[in-house]
Amino acid sequence: MFFMLIATFAAGIVAAGIALAAPRLVGKRAPRHLPPVAAGVAMFAFMLWNEYSWFDRSVEALPEGVEVAASYPYSNALQPWTLIAPRVNRFAAVDVGGARRNADLPDQVMADVLLFSRFEEAVMLPQVFDCAATRRADAAVGPSLEWVDVDPDDPLLNAACGG
């Protein structure tokens, strides 16, 4: 987050410098309000690009075998542009490549669910999915599984079970 703040200020300084230098290169004088307006517009544009591209950049950085199962759009009245175009600020992925099956229980799959959120560390939760009974359990709790029934259209279940 600190580097994002530094990059935002750098974009503003560069834009203000260009707004000061460009008119002088062509022999004209820039209006006094041009550099601060250019800096503000550049900082706002960089902030928007950074917020809206976070999801795509995060997905591209995922290792092979990790599949995005669900994304969660975000809107906020304090950021009115998100009411028009919501942005994704968290998503869940399943490590399909590292999923494990037991030959004795062929309908069950154990896979790691990765939870990503903007400005937070990713959280990994080992989950057991029962594909036939449409339920899942947290494998990190202990030796006994507490099953939770899920909808057959649950994106995590579908990703872990392959479809």
C-alpha positions in Angstrom: 0.0 0.0 0.0 2.9 2.3 0.7 4.3 1.8 -2.8 0.9 2.6 -4.3 0.9 5.9 -2.4 4.4 6.7 -3.7 3.5 5.7 -7.3 0.4 7.9 -7.1 2.4 10.9 -6.0 5.0 10.2 -8.7 2.3 10.1 -11.4 1.1 13.5 -10.1 4.6 15.0 -10.1 5.3 13.7 -13.6 2.0 15.0 -15.0 2.5 18.4 -13.4 6.0 18.6 -14.8 4.7 17.8 -18.3 2.0 20.4 -17.9 4.7 23.0 -17.0 7.2 22.0 -19.7 4.9 21.3 -22.7 3.7 24.8 -23.2 7.2 26.3 -22.8 8.5 23.9 -25.5 6.1 25.4 -28.0 6.8 28.9 -26.8 3.6 29.6 -24.9 2.8 30.2 -21.3 0.7 27.6 -19.4 -2.3 28.7 -17.4 -1.5 28.7 -13.6 -4.1 26.2 -12.9 -2.8 23.6 -15.4 -0.1 21.8 -13.4 -2.2 21.2 -10.3 -5.2 20.1 -12.4 -2.9 17.8 -14.5 -1.4 16.3 -11.3 -4.9 15.7 -9.8 -6.2 14.1 -13.0 -3.1 11.9 -13.3 -3.3 10.8 -9.7 -7.0 10.0 -9.9 -6.5 8.1 -13.2 -3.6 6.0 -11.7 -5.7 5.2 -8.7 -8.6 4.1 -10.8 -6.3 1.9 -13.0 -4.7 0.4 -10.0 -8.0 -0.4 -8.3 -9.7 -1.8 -11.4 -6.7 -3.8 -12.6 -5.9 -5.5 -9.3 -8.1 -8.5 -9.9 -6.7 -9.2 -13.4 -3.1 -8.7 -12.2 -3.7 -11.0 -9.2 -5.2 -13.7 -11.4 -2.3 -13.6 -13.8 0.1 -14.1 -10.9 -1.6 -17.3 -9.7 0.4 -20.4 -10.1 -0.6 -23.0 -12.7 -3.4 -25.3 -11.4 -5.1 -22.6 -9.3 -8.5 -21.8 -10.7 -10.6 -18.7 -9.8 -13.9 -20.0 -8.5 -15.7 -16.8 -7.5 -15.2 -13.1 -7.5 -17.0 -10.6 -5.5 -17.8 -7.1 -7.0 -17.7 -4.1 -4.7 -19.6 -0.9 -4.7 -19.5 2.0 -2.3 -21.3 5.3 -2.2 -18.1 7.0 -1.1 -16.6 5.9 -4.4 -19.6 6.8 -6.7 -17.9 5.5 -9.8 -18.1 2.0 -8.3 -21.9 2.3 -8.3 -21.7 2.5 -12.1 -18.8 0.0 -12.6 -18.3 -2.2 -9.5 -14.7 -3.4 -9.0 -13.6 -6.8 -7.7 -11.8 -6.4 -4.3 -11.8 -10.1 -3.3 -12.0 -13.5 -4.8 -11.7 -17.2 -4.1 -9.6 -19.7 -5.9 -9.2 -23.5 -5.7 -5.9 -25.3 -6.1 -7.3 -27.8 -8.6 -3.8 -29.0 -9.6 -3.0 -30.0 -6.0 -6.4 -31.6 -5.3 -6.2 -35.0 -3.7 -8.6 -38.0 -4.0 -8.9 -41.1 -1.9 -9.5 -44.3 -3.8 -11.7 -45.5 -0.9 -13.9 -42.4 -1.2 -13.9 -41.5 -4.9 -16.6 -38.8 -4.5 -14.5 -36.8 -2.1 -11.8 -34.3 -3.0 -9.4 -32.5 -0.7 -8.3 -29.1 -2.1 -6.9 -25.9 -0.9 -9.2 -22.9 -1.1 -7.3 -19.6 -1.4 -9.1 -16.4 -0.3 -7.7 -13.2 -1.7 -8.6 -9.7 -0.6 -7.3 -6.3 -1.6 -4.6 -5.0 0.8 -4.6 -8.3 2.8 -2.5 -11.5 2.8 -4.0 -14.5 1.0 -5.6 -17.1 3.3 -5.4 -20.8 2.5 -8.1 -23.1 3.8 -7.8 -26.9 3.2 -11.3 -28.1 2.4 -12.8 -31.5 1.8 -15.6 -31.6 -0.9 -18.1 -34.3 -1.2 -19.1 -34.1 -4.8 -22.0 -36.6 -4.7 -23.6 -35.1 -1.5 -22.9 -31.5 -2.4 -21.3 -30.6 0.9 -17.9 -29.5 2.2 -15.9 -29.5 5.4 -13.0 -27.6 6.8 -10.1 -30.0 6.9 -8.0 -27.8 9.2 -10.3 -28.1 12.2 -9.4 -31.6 13.3 -9.7 -35.2 12.6 -13.6 -35.2 12.6 -15.2 -33.4 9.7 -18.2 -31.1 10.2 -20.0 -31.1 6.9 -21.8 -28.1 5.6 -24.4 -28.6 2.9 -23.8 -26.3 -0.1 -25.8 -25.5 -3.2 -25.1 -27.8 -6.2 -24.2 -24.6 -8.0 -21.6 -23.6 -5.4 -18.6 -22.3 -7.4 -16.0 -23.7 -5.0 -17.6 -27.2 -5.1 -17.8 -27.0 -8.9 -14.2 -26.0 -9.2 -12.9 -28.7 -6.9 -15.1 -31.4 -8.3 -14.3 -30.5 -11.9 -17.5 -29.1 -13.2 
